[in-house]
Amino acid sequence: MCANYKPVTRLDRLLTFFGVDRDPSQPTPPEVWPLGLAPFIRAREDGSGNRVIEDGVFGLLPHFAKELAYGRKTYNARSETVHQLASFRDAWDRSHRCIIPAECIFEQCYESGKAVRWCVQQPGQVPMGIAGVYRRWRAPDDRWLWTFAMLTVNAEGHPVYQRLHAPNEEKRMVVILEPADYDRWLRCSPEEAKTFFRRWSGPLDAFPAPLPPRTKQ
């Protein structure tokens, strides 16, 4: 799972790696935790299939959510149940799938006997396109907010993720997409989209990256 990551916000990197233009006036958070605002990429609704970038809340909010805090429970969606759980089912059925651009993600490693934050990234600091689902949510003050969640798969035995998470926790990892598959992920049917639910087989770098004490969440 992933509760903390570094989003891609640099305009040149979003254009080069994801083919989208972002409004330079949008916020550029150095890191994101649940309920934070960050960019995600979806297909335009005009039928063109072109990509568009939005800023949304990290934590998908279903129509029945009464407050923003609900997103603290829905920032990750299990691939095994995304089509079943009430929180995510509507987004999945409507093919509201997205790509979350991430420079790296952070997970906990317990090999030292205590939790140490580790950074996971692609070699050469190439950004990751993480598969997600999204929807719009109407807040109590009548504002409309974009919201999104990252999809995860079982990662038991993965060379990197078997070292992460608490000893008795299930090993989970986000679904990382191949760049060549970005458009197909955004446009395909829900049934075809399930074929993307697999562990990342490419190389990943992982190393300790503890937070300075004053910035811990």
N, C-alpha and C positions, 0 to 999 in steps of 0.2 A: 504494500500500500504506500501511499505518498501523502503526507500532510504538510510538506514544506518543500518548496522548490524555487529556483531562480528563473523567472520568465525571460523570454527573449523580448526586449523592448527597443533595442537599437534599430533605427529605421533601415539602415543598410543591410543588416543581417536578416530582418524580416523580408525584405525584398529579394535578397539573394537566395535564401534557403527556403522561403515559403511563398514567394511571388505575390506578396500583399503590401499595400501602402497603408501605413498607420498615421493617424492625425498626430503631428508632433506635439500638440498641446495636451495630449492625454498623459496621465501620470505614468511614471516609470519606476515602479517599486523594485528595490534591489532583490527582495525575496518576498514570497507569498506564503501565507498560512490560511487555513479555512476562514472564510468570510472576507478575505482580502480581494481587491480588484486586480484583475490581470487580463491580458489579451487572449482571445481564442479565435479560431478561424472556422467559418462555416461556409456553406454554399449559398449563393444569392437566391432569393425567392422568386426571381423573375424568370426562372426556367433556363437561364443561360448556363448554369453550372459553374459560373465564375466564383472565385473565392472572395470573401469579404472578411475583414477583421473587426471584431467587436471587443469591448471591455466588459467583463462580467464578474460576478461574485463566484469565488472558488467554493463551491458547495451548491449543488443543484436544488432548487426550491420548487416542489410540486405545487399545483394550484391550491391544494388544501393547507399548505403551510401558513400559519398565522403570524409568524415572526421570522426575522432574518436568522436568528439563532438556530433555526432548524437545519441550516446548511452545515452546522458543525457535525452532523451525522451523515451527510450525503456528499462529501467531497470525493469519495471513491465509490465506484459502482462495480460490483463483482460481475464478471462476464457470464458466470453461470446463472445468475438470477436477474440480470438487468431487464429482461423481457417480462419478468413476473412481479417484481416488487412494485407496490403502488407508487413509491417515490420516483421511480425511473421509467415505469412502463409506458406512460404517455409519450415521453420524449423518444423512447425507442420505437414505438409503433409508428410515430410520425416521421421516422428517419431523421430526427434532429441530432445528427452526429457531427462532431467537430474535431478539430486538431488543436491541441494545446502546445504552443511552442515553448520549449524549455531549454535553457542552457545546461542545467543539471538538476538533479533531484537529491534530496537529503533523506537518509534513513539512519536508524540506530543500529550500532554494532555492539554486542555484549561480549566479545571475545576476551576483553580485559577483566571481565567480572562486573563491569558497570556499563551503563549506557554511554556510548560515545557517538556523536553525530558524524556520519560519513557522507562524503559527496560521491555521487555516481554520475558519470558523464561518458560521452563517446570520446574515443581517442581523437586528439587534435582539436578538442573543444568544438566539435561539430554539434550544432544544436539538435535536439530530439523533437520529433513530432509525435506527441502522445495522443492516443485515441480517446475521445470523450463523447459525452452526450450533453445537450444543452436545452434550455427552455427559458421563456420569459416569465417573470413573476411579478404580480401586482402587489406592491407593498401596501400596508395599512394607510399610508399617506397618499395613495393613488399613483405613486411613481411606478413606472415599468422598469424593471431591472433584468438584464441578461444574467443567467446563472449557468454554471457548468460543473461537471464532475469528470474525473479520470476513470477509465476502465482498467480493471486489474485481472490478472490470471494467476493461477497457482504457479509457484516458482520453486517447488521442492527439487533439490538437486542441481539448481542452477549454479554455475561456478562462482558467481558473485553473490547472488541473493541467499545462498545457503549459509552465508556468513553474517547475514543481517537479521534484524528483528530479535525479539526476546526468545530465549531458548525453547519455551513451550508454545510459542505462537506459530500459526501456519505461515509459511513463507509465501508472500504475495509480491508481485511486481506489476508495474504499469504496462500497458500494451504500447509498445513503440512501433511506429509505422515506418515502412520503407518510403522514402520520398517519391518513388515512382508510383506508389499506391495511394497518394494523398487524395487525388480526385476520385478514384474509384471508391475509397472509403466514404467520402462525402456524398456520393451519388447513388451507390448501389442499394439494393433492396435489403430489408432487415435480415432476411434469410442468408443472403450472400455475405452480409457484414459479419456474420458469425465465423466465417473462415479466417478472419483477422485475429481471432482470439487465440494467440499463441505466444509463447515466451520468445523474447528477443534472442536470436542466435548469434548476433554479431558481437564483437568485442566491446567490453565496457571497462572503464577505469574506475577504481574505487579507492578512496583514501580518507583518513581522518580529516574532519573540517569542523572542529568545535566552535560554537558561538562564543564571542566575548561575553563575559558575565552580564554586562549591562544591557545586552540586546536579547537575552534569552526570553522566549515567549512563555 
